[in-house]
Amino acid sequence: MFSIYGVSGRQFTGSAEQLRQIERVNAAARTRRIDSNEEVLPERVSADPALTTPLEPAAGTSVARRTALAAYAQSSAPETQRQPLTRVAEIMRQPVLTLPESTPVLQAWKLLAYHGHAQAPVVSASGMLVGLLLRADLFPAERMAVAEMPQESWAALMAQPVSELMWTPVPSTSADNEIRRVAAVLHEDGLPGLPVVDDAGAVVGFVSRGDIVRAVAHEPPLDLWS
């Protein structure tokens, strides 16, 4: 099941076929390449706008290490225990970095850069998905080309909330959705990934094109068509 969320809340819920029948969200994305979310999140993630110096994740507790150990355990187990992957929940990233819609541009850039992310879901004060922020949109070429910008103007730009730059409305997926259907939506809409939400619209994960490719290459059999 897919949904579309914006600043006014949930605007659509339905199948991939129904999603194709409505107006494409941010269709201009198909005209340019968007980097996918290729990095693994640290064990603990904070989107607190007051954060100035990110904390290093505790040694030995990274998601990458746990993933490697799980992969080793699976490789040494009998093949009969390796079940095909079919659902988003089996490949989505957790925990997920989310940004409150009031997060200043400078703080958002620091968080995305620290975690090695090209994008992050944006949430309301109540925790509901309202948009998707791309790091590339924070400092587009036309902004950086402005020569000798007054310090006051630059400070105002850095203090601008991400709600003014995020993509909204934005599609999302449920955790029990089929991987192949999500792959089709990512391909057709040119999006880097989809936030994964629960029934209340709270973000519980993120699935990217890179996650699907990794699943094909490294995980147990990926069952796309059953």
Secondary structure, 3 states (H helix, E strand, C coil): CEEEEECCEEEEEECHHHHHCCCCCCHHHHHCCCCCCCCCCCCCCCCCCCCCCCCCCCCCCCHHHHHHHHHHHHHHCCHHHCCCECEHHHCCECCCCCEECCCEHHHHHHHHHHHCCCEEEEECCCCEEEEEEEHHHHCCHHHHCCCCCCHHHHHHHHHCEHHHCCECCEEEECCCCEHHHHHHHHHHHCCCEEEEECCCCEEEEEEEHHHHHHHHHHCCCECCCC
